[in-house]
Amino acid sequence: MGFKDYIILVLIVAVGYFWFRMRKYKQTIEDYNKSTGYLERKYETIELENIDTRLNQHLFKNVLNSIQSHVYQSYYTIEKLSNVLDYVLYKTPKQLVTPRDEINFIKNLIEINKIKLSPLFDLRTKILIDDRDPFLERKVIAPLVAIDLIENAFKHADAQNNDSFISIVVELNNGYFTLSVSNKISVQTPLAKTSGGIGVSSLEKRLKHLYEDRYKLQKSIHDQVYSVSLKIKLEE
């Protein structure tokens, strides 16, 4: 068995294990729904749909494609994939996670997507947090709120032009979690194209359900640069 075949086999086993765990989790939720109230059932159903649809069908498809096309970087990426799996399996079934957990997930997601880009690509990331922030270790944020915005940036960025870029800024300040993402749009694959991917509209539905009026999602396009900013108030 060659090196590439070994890597692909490891990935298939990892994804198979993930799928088995999600099926088991779904059965647990179905059993739980029989004995809980309407609001709890509504929340768990949305969380299950979010994990099952977005990650199983979308995130891991992108990850596998990235790793197969960059096989010699795969050992490093498998470590990041393992971190993402741990987060999805053991953190996201909970209603809330800490900002630190979500930020670590963001970092791993960026590293996984980064292998698709040229080493010379202008990828800008900033994590603006204070380790003494009282909200950093408190379970005050819903998991996976960042995935749609980051995945879309890598999907729609114009990676072929010299002036292309992706900018991702995460900030935790005064009880607010802010994620700002911008990228140069590819003319060949316009942002409006959503086949096989996840639109921002689905994120808005989830945010409205979870946070009601405690969030702000702003989007704009100027000079072929798409920008989106998500700001969440962490406490009612």
PyRosetta script that sets phi, psi and omega in degrees:
from pyrosetta import init, pose_from_sequence

init()
pose = pose_from_sequence("MGFKDYIILVLIVAVGYFWFRMRKYKQTIEDYNKSTGYLERKYETIELENIDTRLNQHLFKNVLNSIQSHVYQSYYTIEKLSNVLDYVLYKTPKQLVTPRDEINFIKNLIEINKIKLSPLFDLRTKILIDDRDPFLERKVIAPLVAIDLIENAFKHADAQNNDSFISIVVELNNGYFTLSVSNKISVQTPLAKTSGGIGVSSLEKRLKHLYEDRYKLQKSIHDQVYSVSLKIKLEE")
pose.set_psi(1, 126.2)
pose.set_omega(1, -179.2)
pose.set_phi(2, -76.5)
pose.set_psi(2, 171.2)
pose.set_omega(2, -178.3)
pose.set_phi(3, -60.1)
pose.set_psi(3, -45.1)
pose.set_omega(3, -178.9)
pose.set_phi(4, -64.2)
pose.set_psi(4, -42.6)
pose.set_omega(4, 178.7)
pose.set_phi(5, -61.7)
pose.set_psi(5, -38.3)
pose.set_omega(5, 179.2)
pose.set_phi(6, -63.4)
pose.set_psi(6, -44.1)
pose.set_omega(6, -179.9)
pose.set_phi(7, -62.6)
pose.set_psi(7, -45.7)
pose.set_omega(7, -179.9)
pose.set_phi(8, -62.2)
pose.set_psi(8, -40.3)
pose.set_omega(8, 178.1)
pose.set_phi(9, -61.4)
pose.set_psi(9, -43.8)
pose.set_omega(9, 178.4)
pose.set_phi(10, -60.3)
pose.set_psi(10, -41.4)
pose.set_omega(10, -179.8)
pose.set_phi(11, -66.1)
pose.set_psi(11, -42.1)
pose.set_omega(11, 179.1)
pose.set_phi(12, -61.3)
pose.set_psi(12, -43.3)
pose.set_omega(12, 178.2)
pose.set_phi(13, -62.9)
pose.set_psi(13, -42.2)
pose.set_omega(13, -178.8)
pose.set_phi(14, -63.8)
pose.set_psi(14, -45.0)
pose.set_omega(14, -180.0)
pose.set_phi(15, -68.3)
pose.set_psi(15, -37.7)
pose.set_omega(15, 177.0)
pose.set_phi(16, -62.3)
pose.set_psi(16, -41.2)
pose.set_omega(16, 177.3)
pose.set_phi(17, -63.4)
pose.set_psi(17, -43.5)
pose.set_omega(17, 178.8)
pose.set_phi(18, -60.0)
pose.set_psi(18, -45.3)
pose.set_omega(18, -179.3)
pose.set_phi(19, -62.2)
pose.set_psi(19, -41.8)
pose.set_omega(19, 178.4)
pose.set_phi(20, -60.7)
pose.set_psi(20, -44.4)
pose.set_omega(20, -179.4)
pose.set_phi(21, -65.2)
pose.set_psi(21, -37.2)
pose.set_omega(21, 179.2)
pose.set_phi(22, -69.2)
pose.set_psi(22, -37.1)
pose.set_omega(22, 176.2)
pose.set_phi(23, -63.4)
pose.set_psi(23, -41.0)
pose.set_omega(23, 178.5)
pose.set_phi(24, -65.3)
pose.set_psi(24, -40.4)
pose.set_omega(24, 178.5)
pose.set_phi(25, -64.5)
pose.set_psi(25, -39.8)
pose.set_omega(25, 179.4)
pose.set_phi(26, -61.4)
pose.set_psi(26, -41.3)
pose.set_omega(26, 178.6)
pose.set_phi(27, -63.9)
pose.set_psi(27, -38.4)
pose.set_omega(27, 177.4)
pose.set_phi(28, -61.9)
pose.set_psi(28, -42.5)
pose.set_omega(28, 179.2)
pose.set_phi(29, -64.7)
pose.set_psi(29, -41.1)
pose.set_omega(29, 179.2)
pose.set_phi(30, -61.8)
pose.set_psi(30, -41.0)
pose.set_omega(30, 177.0)
pose.set_phi(31, -66.0)
pose.set_psi(31, -39.2)
pose.set_omega(31, -179.2)
pose.set_phi(32, -65.6)
pose.set_psi(32, -36.3)
pose.set_omega(32, -178.0)
pose.set_phi(33, -62.1)
pose.set_psi(33, -26.1)
pose.set_omega(33, -177.6)
pose.set_phi(34, -71.4)
pose.set_psi(34, -18.5)
pose.set_omega(34, -173.4)
pose.set_phi(35, -125.1)
pose.set_psi(35, 14.4)
pose.set_omega(35, -179.5)
pose.set_phi(36, -123.0)
pose.set_psi(36, 169.2)
pose.set_omega(36, -178.4)
pose.set_phi(37, -75.5)
pose.set_psi(37, 171.2)
pose.set_omega(37, -175.8)
pose.set_phi(38, -61.1)
pose.set_psi(38, -45.4)
pose.set_omega(38, -176.8)
pose.set_phi(39, -64.9)
pose.set_psi(39, -41.9)
pose.set_omega(39, 178.5)
pose.set_phi(40, -64.1)
pose.set_psi(40, -42.5)
pose.set_omega(40, 178.9)
pose.set_phi(41, -62.8)
pose.set_psi(41, -40.2)
pose.set_omega(41, -179.6)
pose.set_phi(42, -62.5)
pose.set_psi(42, -43.4)
pose.set_omega(42, -179.7)
pose.set_phi(43, -65.5)
pose.set_psi(43, -47.3)
pose.set_omega(43, -177.4)
pose.set_phi(44, -63.5)
pose.set_psi(44, -37.2)
pose.set_omega(44, 179.6)
pose.set_phi(45, -63.9)
pose.set_psi(45, -43.2)
pose.set_omega(45, 178.8)
pose.set_phi(46, -65.4)
pose.set_psi(46, -41.5)
pose.set_omega(46, 179.5)
pose.set_phi(47, -63.6)
pose.set_psi(47, -41.9)
pose.set_omega(47, 178.9)
pose.set_phi(48, -64.0)
pose.set_psi(48, -44.1)
pose.set_omega(48, 178.9)
pose.set_phi(49, -61.4)
pose.set_psi(49, -40.2)
pose.set_omega(49, -179.4)
pose.set_phi(50, -62.8)
pose.set_psi(50, -48.3)
pose.set_omega(50, -178.5)
pose.set_phi(51, -67.7)
pose.set_psi(51, -47.8)
pose.set_omega(51, -173.7)
pose.set_phi(52, -64.9)
pose.set_psi(52, -46.2)
pose.set_omega(52, -175.0)
pose.set_phi(53, -77.1)
pose.set_psi(53, -53.6)
pose.set_omega(53, -172.4)
pose.set_phi(54, -69.6)
pose.set_psi(54, -43.5)
pose.set_omega(54, -175.2)
pose.set_phi(55, -85.5)
pose.set_psi(55, -49.6)
pose.set_omega(55, -176.7)
pose.set_phi(56, -59.8)
pose.set_psi(56, -47.1)
pose.set_omega(56, -171.1)
pose.set_phi(57, -91.8)
pose.set_psi(57, -23.8)
pose.set_omega(57, -171.0)
pose.set_phi(58, -113.1)
pose.set_psi(58, -58.3)
pose.set_omega(58, -176.0)
pose.set_phi(59, -60.6)
pose.set_psi(59, -48.8)
pose.set_omega(59, -175.2)
pose.set_phi(60, -72.2)
pose.set_psi(60, -26.9)
pose.set_omega(60, 172.6)
pose.set_phi(61, -63.3)
pose.set_psi(61, -45.4)
pose.set_omega(61, 178.3)
pose.set_phi(62, -64.6)
pose.set_psi(62, -41.9)
pose.set_omega(62, -179.3)
pose.set_phi(63, -62.3)
pose.set_psi(63, -47.3)
pose.set_omega(63, -178.7)
pose.set_phi(64, -63.4)
pose.set_psi(64, -41.3)
pose.set_omega(64, 177.8)
pose.set_phi(65, -62.1)
pose.set_psi(65, -40.3)
pose.set_omega(65, -179.8)
pose.set_phi(66, -64.9)
pose.set_psi(66, -45.3)
pose.set_omega(66, -176.0)
pose.set_phi(67, -69.1)
pose.set_psi(67, -39.8)
pose.set_omega(67, 180.0)
pose.set_phi(68, -63.2)
pose.set_psi(68, -34.1)
pose.set_omega(68, -178.0)
pose.set_phi(69, -86.2)
pose.set_psi(69, -7.7)
pose.set_omega(69, 179.4)
pose.set_phi(70, -136.2)
pose.set_psi(70, 58.0)
pose.set_omega(70, -167.7)
pose.set_phi(71, -61.6)
pose.set_psi(71, -31.6)
pose.set_omega(71, -175.4)
pose.set_phi(72, -77.2)
pose.set_psi(72, -7.2)
pose.set_omega(72, 172.3)
pose.set_phi(73, -102.0)
pose.set_psi(73, 8.8)
pose.set_omega(73, -168.1)
pose.set_phi(74, -69.1)
pose.set_psi(74, -35.3)
pose.set_omega(74, -179.9)
pose.set_phi(75, -57.8)
pose.set_psi(75, -44.0)
pose.set_omega(75, 179.1)
pose.set_phi(76, -64.3)
pose.set_psi(76, -43.4)
pose.set_omega(76, -176.8)
pose.set_phi(77, -69.9)
pose.set_psi(77, -34.2)
pose.set_omega(77, 177.4)
pose.set_phi(78, -60.7)
pose.set_psi(78, -36.8)
pose.set_omega(78, 176.5)
pose.set_phi(79, -61.3)
pose.set_psi(79, -42.8)
pose.set_omega(79, 179.0)
pose.set_phi(80, -67.9)
pose.set_psi(80, -39.2)
pose.set_omega(80, 176.9)
pose.set_phi(81, -62.4)
pose.set_psi(81, -38.9)
pose.set_omega(81, 177.0)
pose.set_phi(82, -60.9)
pose.set_psi(82, -40.6)
pose.set_omega(82, 178.0)
pose.set_phi(83, -64.0)
pose.set_psi(83, -40.2)
pose.set_omega(83, 178.1)
pose.set_phi(84, -65.0)
pose.set_psi(84, -42.7)
pose.set_omega(84, 177.9)
pose.set_phi(85, -59.7)
pose.set_psi(85, -45.0)
pose.set_omega(85, 178.5)
pose.set_phi(86, -58.6)
pose.set_psi(86, -42.1)
pose.set_omega(86, -178.6)
pose.set_phi(87, -65.3)
pose.set_psi(87, -45.9)
pose.set_omega(87, -177.7)
pose.set_phi(88, -66.6)
pose.set_psi(88, -41.9)
pose.set_omega(88, -174.7)
pose.set_phi(89, -77.0)
pose.set_psi(89, -36.2)
pose.set_omega(89, -170.1)
pose.set_phi(90, -113.0)
pose.set_psi(90, -15.7)
pose.set_omega(90, -179.1)
pose.set_phi(91, -106.7)
pose.set_psi(91, -48.4)
pose.set_omega(91, -172.5)
pose.set_phi(92, -67.8)
pose.set_psi(92, -23.8)
pose.set_omega(92, 174.1)
pose.set_phi(93, -61.7)
pose.set_psi(93, -16.9)
pose.set_omega(93, 176.7)
pose.set_phi(94, -82.2)
pose.set_psi(94, 152.7)
pose.set_omega(94, -176.6)
pose.set_phi(95, -66.3)
pose.set_psi(95, -37.5)
pose.set_omega(95, -177.7)
pose.set_phi(96, -133.8)
pose.set_psi(96, 151.5)
pose.set_omega(96, 174.8)
pose.set_phi(97, -128.4)
pose.set_psi(97, 174.0)
pose.set_omega(97, 177.9)
pose.set_phi(98, -84.1)
pose.set_psi(98, 152.9)
pose.set_omega(98, 173.4)
pose.set_phi(99, -55.5)
pose.set_psi(99, -34.9)
pose.set_omega(99, 178.1)
pose.set_phi(100, -61.8)
pose.set_psi(100, -42.0)
pose.set_omega(100, 178.5)
pose.set_phi(101, -61.4)
pose.set_psi(101, -46.2)
pose.set_omega(101, -179.0)
pose.set_phi(102, -66.5)
pose.set_psi(102, -37.3)
pose.set_omega(102, 178.8)
pose.set_phi(103, -67.2)
pose.set_psi(103, -40.0)
pose.set_omega(103, 176.0)
pose.set_phi(104, -63.3)
pose.set_psi(104, -37.7)
pose.set_omega(104, 175.2)
pose.set_phi(105, -61.9)
pose.set_psi(105, -42.6)
pose.set_omega(105, 178.3)
pose.set_phi(106, -59.4)
pose.set_psi(106, -44.8)
pose.set_omega(106, -180.0)
pose.set_phi(107, -60.4)
pose.set_psi(107, -44.8)
pose.set_omega(107, 179.7)
pose.set_phi(108, -65.8)
pose.set_psi(108, -38.9)
pose.set_omega(108, 179.3)
pose.set_phi(109, -63.8)
pose.set_psi(109, -40.4)
pose.set_omega(109, 177.3)
pose.set_phi(110, -63.1)
pose.set_psi(110, -45.1)
pose.set_omega(110, -178.5)
pose.set_phi(111, -63.1)
pose.set_psi(111, -37.8)
pose.set_omega(111, 179.1)
pose.set_phi(112, -65.3)
pose.set_psi(112, -44.3)
pose.set_omega(112, -178.7)
pose.set_phi(113, -73.8)
pose.set_psi(113, -24.8)
pose.set_omega(113, -174.5)
pose.set_phi(114, -65.5)
pose.set_psi(114, -27.0)
pose.set_omega(114, -176.6)
pose.set_phi(115, -68.2)
pose.set_psi(115, -14.4)
pose.set_omega(115, 176.7)
pose.set_phi(116, -77.6)
pose.set_psi(116, -13.7)
pose.set_omega(116, -173.4)
pose.set_phi(117, -99.4)
pose.set_psi(117, 157.4)
pose.set_omega(117, 173.1)
pose.set_phi(118, -66.2)
pose.set_psi(118, 146.8)
pose.set_omega(118, 176.0)
pose.set_phi(119, -58.5)
pose.set_psi(119, -20.7)
pose.set_omega(119, -179.4)
pose.set_phi(120, -90.9)
pose.set_psi(120, -4.1)
pose.set_omega(120, -178.9)
pose.set_phi(121, -64.5)
pose.set_psi(121, 141.8)
pose.set_omega(121, -176.9)
pose.set_phi(122, -82.8)
pose.set_psi(122, 87.3)
pose.set_omega(122, 177.5)
pose.set_phi(123, -105.2)
pose.set_psi(123, 116.9)
pose.set_omega(123, -176.3)
pose.set_phi(124, -112.5)
pose.set_psi(124, 123.6)
pose.set_omega(124, 177.9)
pose.set_phi(125, -131.2)
pose.set_psi(125, 138.3)
pose.set_omega(125, 175.8)
pose.set_phi(126, -137.0)
pose.set_psi(126, 131.8)
pose.set_omega(126, 174.7)
pose.set_phi(127, -116.3)
pose.set_psi(127, 105.6)
pose.set_omega(127, -174.2)
pose.set_phi(128, -105.5)
pose.set_psi(128, 89.1)
pose.set_omega(128, 178.8)
pose.set_phi(129, -137.0)
pose.set_psi(129, 155.9)
pose.set_omega(129, 174.8)
pose.set_phi(130, -109.7)
pose.set_psi(130, 122.6)
pose.set_omega(130, -178.7)
pose.set_phi(131, -60.4)
pose.set_psi(131, -14.7)
pose.set_omega(131, 178.2)
pose.set_phi(132, -93.6)
pose.set_psi(132, 0.1)
pose.set_omega(132, -179.1)
pose.set_phi(133, -60.5)
pose.set_psi(133, 128.5)
pose.set_omega(133, -176.3)
pose.set_phi(134, -65.7)
pose.set_psi(134, -19.8)
pose.set_omega(134, -179.1)
pose.set_phi(135, -88.2)
pose.set_psi(135, -12.4)
pose.set_omega(135, -170.7)
pose.set_phi(136, -60.4)
pose.set_psi(136, -39.2)
pose.set_omega(136, -176.4)
pose.set_phi(137, -106.8)
pose.set_psi(137, 12.4)
pose.set_omega(137, 178.8)
pose.set_phi(138, -98.3)
pose.set_psi(138, 144.7)
pose.set_omega(138, 179.8)
pose.set_phi(139, -82.0)
pose.set_psi(139, 89.5)
pose.set_omega(139, -172.4)
pose.set_phi(140, -131.5)
pose.set_psi(140, 3.0)
pose.set_omega(140, -177.2)
pose.set_phi(141, -131.1)
pose.set_psi(141, 142.2)
pose.set_omega(141, 176.8)
pose.set_phi(142, -72.0)
pose.set_psi(142, 141.2)
pose.set_omega(142, -178.4)
pose.set_phi(143, -71.5)
pose.set_psi(143, 153.3)
pose.set_omega(143, 172.1)
pose.set_phi(144, 70.6)
pose.set_psi(144, 19.0)
pose.set_omega(144, 178.8)
pose.set_phi(145, -69.4)
pose.set_psi(145, -16.8)
pose.set_omega(145, -174.9)
pose.set_phi(146, -93.5)
pose.set_psi(146, -16.0)
pose.set_omega(146, -166.5)
pose.set_phi(147, -63.1)
pose.set_psi(147, -43.4)
pose.set_omega(147, -175.5)
pose.set_phi(148, -62.2)
pose.set_psi(148, -45.6)
pose.set_omega(148, -175.8)
pose.set_phi(149, -66.6)
pose.set_psi(149, -41.6)
pose.set_omega(149, -178.8)
pose.set_phi(150, -71.9)
pose.set_psi(150, -44.2)
pose.set_omega(150, 178.4)
pose.set_phi(151, -60.1)
pose.set_psi(151, -42.7)
pose.set_omega(151, -179.5)
pose.set_phi(152, -64.9)
pose.set_psi(152, -35.9)
pose.set_omega(152, 179.3)
pose.set_phi(153, -61.9)
pose.set_psi(153, -45.3)
pose.set_omega(153, 179.7)
pose.set_phi(154, -71.0)
pose.set_psi(154, -31.8)
pose.set_omega(154, -178.5)
pose.set_phi(155, -70.5)
pose.set_psi(155, -41.1)
pose.set_omega(155, -170.8)
pose.set_phi(156, -102.7)
pose.set_psi(156, -3.4)
pose.set_omega(156, 179.4)
pose.set_phi(157, -66.7)
pose.set_psi(157, 145.5)
pose.set_omega(157, 178.4)
pose.set_phi(158, -86.3)
pose.set_psi(158, 88.5)
pose.set_omega(158, -173.3)
pose.set_phi(159, -76.2)
pose.set_psi(159, -6.4)
pose.set_omega(159, -175.5)
pose.set_phi(160, -91.9)
pose.set_psi(160, -21.2)
pose.set_omega(160, -177.6)
pose.set_phi(161, -88.7)
pose.set_psi(161, 145.7)
pose.set_omega(161, -178.0)
pose.set_phi(162, -67.0)
pose.set_psi(162, -27.9)
pose.set_omega(162, -178.1)
pose.set_phi(163, -93.9)
pose.set_psi(163, 10.2)
pose.set_omega(163, 179.9)
pose.set_phi(164, -75.1)
pose.set_psi(164, 155.7)
pose.set_omega(164, -179.6)
pose.set_phi(165, -160.7)
pose.set_psi(165, 162.7)
pose.set_omega(165, 167.7)
pose.set_phi(166, -131.9)
pose.set_psi(166, 131.0)
pose.set_omega(166, 178.2)
pose.set_phi(167, -122.0)
pose.set_psi(167, 128.4)
pose.set_omega(167, 179.6)
pose.set_phi(168, -130.9)
pose.set_psi(168, 119.8)
pose.set_omega(168, -179.4)
pose.set_phi(169, -124.9)
pose.set_psi(169, 125.0)
pose.set_omega(169, 177.5)
pose.set_phi(170, -115.6)
pose.set_psi(170, 132.0)
pose.set_omega(170, -177.7)
pose.set_phi(171, -137.9)
pose.set_psi(171, 138.7)
pose.set_omega(171, 173.2)
pose.set_phi(172, -123.8)
pose.set_psi(172, 115.1)
pose.set_omega(172, -172.8)
pose.set_phi(173, -155.7)
pose.set_psi(173, 126.7)
pose.set_omega(173, 173.6)
pose.set_phi(174, 52.6)
pose.set_psi(174, 42.9)
pose.set_omega(174, 176.3)
pose.set_phi(175, 81.4)
pose.set_psi(175, 10.6)
pose.set_omega(175, 179.2)
pose.set_phi(176, -121.8)
pose.set_psi(176, 137.0)
pose.set_omega(176, 172.7)
pose.set_phi(177, -105.5)
pose.set_psi(177, 125.1)
pose.set_omega(177, -177.3)
pose.set_phi(178, -126.6)
pose.set_psi(178, 131.8)
pose.set_omega(178, 174.4)
pose.set_phi(179, -124.7)
pose.set_psi(179, 120.0)
pose.set_omega(179, 179.4)
pose.set_phi(180, -119.0)
pose.set_psi(180, 125.6)
pose.set_omega(180, -177.5)
pose.set_phi(181, -130.4)
pose.set_psi(181, 135.0)
pose.set_omega(181, 174.6)
pose.set_phi(182, -143.0)
pose.set_psi(182, 151.2)
pose.set_omega(182, 179.5)
pose.set_phi(183, -157.7)
pose.set_psi(183, 151.7)
pose.set_omega(183, 173.0)
pose.set_phi(184, -72.4)
pose.set_psi(184, 127.2)
pose.set_omega(184, -175.2)
pose.set_phi(185, -81.9)
pose.set_psi(185, 137.4)
pose.set_omega(185, 174.9)
pose.set_phi(186, -75.6)
pose.set_psi(186, 128.1)
pose.set_omega(186, 178.7)
pose.set_phi(187, -68.0)
pose.set_psi(187, -33.9)
pose.set_omega(187, -178.3)
pose.set_phi(188, -71.2)
pose.set_psi(188, -31.2)
pose.set_omega(188, 179.8)
pose.set_phi(189, -126.8)
pose.set_psi(189, 82.2)
pose.set_omega(189, -175.1)
pose.set_phi(190, -61.6)
pose.set_psi(190, 156.9)
pose.set_omega(190, -175.4)
pose.set_phi(191, -62.8)
pose.set_psi(191, -26.7)
pose.set_omega(191, -177.4)
pose.set_phi(192, -66.2)
pose.set_psi(192, -20.3)
pose.set_omega(192, -179.6)
pose.set_phi(193, -71.1)
pose.set_psi(193, 123.9)
pose.set_omega(193, -176.0)
pose.set_phi(194, -126.3)
pose.set_psi(194, 6.6)
pose.set_omega(194, -177.3)
pose.set_phi(195, -58.0)
pose.set_psi(195, 123.5)
pose.set_omega(195, 176.8)
pose.set_phi(196, 78.7)
pose.set_psi(196, 0.1)
pose.set_omega(196, -176.5)
pose.set_phi(197, -119.2)
pose.set_psi(197, -162.3)
pose.set_omega(197, -176.7)
pose.set_phi(198, -122.2)
pose.set_psi(198, 121.2)
pose.set_omega(198, 179.3)
pose.set_phi(199, -82.1)
pose.set_psi(199, 158.5)
pose.set_omega(199, 178.7)
pose.set_phi(200, -67.1)
pose.set_psi(200, -24.2)
pose.set_omega(200, -179.2)
pose.set_phi(201, -60.3)
pose.set_psi(201, -35.7)
pose.set_omega(201, 178.4)
pose.set_phi(202, -67.3)
pose.set_psi(202, -34.0)
pose.set_omega(202, 175.8)
pose.set_phi(203, -65.1)
pose.set_psi(203, -41.9)
pose.set_omega(203, -179.5)
pose.set_phi(204, -61.3)
pose.set_psi(204, -38.9)
pose.set_omega(204, 178.5)
pose.set_phi(205, -63.0)
pose.set_psi(205, -42.4)
pose.set_omega(205, -179.8)
pose.set_phi(206, -66.9)
pose.set_psi(206, -43.3)
pose.set_omega(206, 180.0)
pose.set_phi(207, -62.1)
pose.set_psi(207, -42.5)
pose.set_omega(207, -179.6)
pose.set_phi(208, -62.6)
pose.set_psi(208, -39.2)
pose.set_omega(208, 179.7)
pose.set_phi(209, -68.2)
pose.set_psi(209, -41.8)
pose.set_omega(209, -173.6)
pose.set_phi(210, -83.0)
pose.set_psi(210, -37.9)
pose.set_omega(210, -170.3)
pose.set_phi(211, -116.0)
pose.set_psi(211, -11.0)
pose.set_omega(211, -179.8)
pose.set_phi(212, 53.5)
pose.set_psi(212, -109.6)
pose.set_omega(212, -177.3)
pose.set_phi(213, -100.7)
pose.set_psi(213, 16.6)
pose.set_omega(213, -178.0)
pose.set_phi(214, -99.1)
pose.set_psi(214, 20.2)
pose.set_omega(214, 177.8)
pose.set_phi(215, -140.7)
pose.set_psi(215, 160.3)
pose.set_omega(215, 175.4)
pose.set_phi(216, -139.3)
pose.set_psi(216, 124.7)
pose.set_omega(216, 178.6)
pose.set_phi(217, -119.3)
pose.set_psi(217, 114.7)
pose.set_omega(217, -176.7)
pose.set_phi(218, -118.0)
pose.set_psi(218, 135.1)
pose.set_omega(218, -179.4)
pose.set_phi(219, -131.0)
pose.set_psi(219, 146.6)
pose.set_omega(219, 177.6)
pose.set_phi(220, -156.8)
pose.set_psi(220, 155.6)
pose.set_omega(220, 174.2)
pose.set_phi(221, -130.4)
pose.set_psi(221, 126.0)
pose.set_omega(221, 180.0)
pose.set_phi(222, -147.4)
pose.set_psi(222, 125.1)
pose.set_omega(222, 179.6)
pose.set_phi(223, 52.9)
pose.set_psi(223, 46.6)
pose.set_omega(223, 177.7)
pose.set_phi(224, 63.9)
pose.set_psi(224, 20.9)
pose.set_omega(224, 174.9)
pose.set_phi(225, -114.7)
pose.set_psi(225, 121.1)
pose.set_omega(225, 177.6)
pose.set_phi(226, -96.0)
pose.set_psi(226, 129.5)
pose.set_omega(226, -179.5)
pose.set_phi(227, -127.6)
pose.set_psi(227, 140.1)
pose.set_omega(227, 176.6)
pose.set_phi(228, -142.2)
pose.set_psi(228, 139.1)
pose.set_omega(228, -179.5)
pose.set_phi(229, -132.3)
pose.set_psi(229, 129.8)
pose.set_omega(229, 177.5)
pose.set_phi(230, -117.1)
pose.set_psi(230, 124.4)
pose.set_omega(230, 179.2)
pose.set_phi(231, -126.2)
pose.set_psi(231, 125.3)
pose.set_omega(231, -176.2)
pose.set_phi(232, -122.1)
pose.set_psi(232, 129.6)
pose.set_omega(232, 171.4)
pose.set_phi(233, -82.4)
pose.set_psi(233, 122.3)
pose.set_omega(233, -168.9)
pose.set_phi(234, -80.4)
pose.set_psi(234, -17.6)
pose.set_omega(234, 178.0)
pose.set_phi(235, -129.3)
pose.set_psi(235, 148.2)
pose.set_omega(235, 179.1)
pose.set_phi(236, -72.6)
pose.dump_pdb("model.pdb")
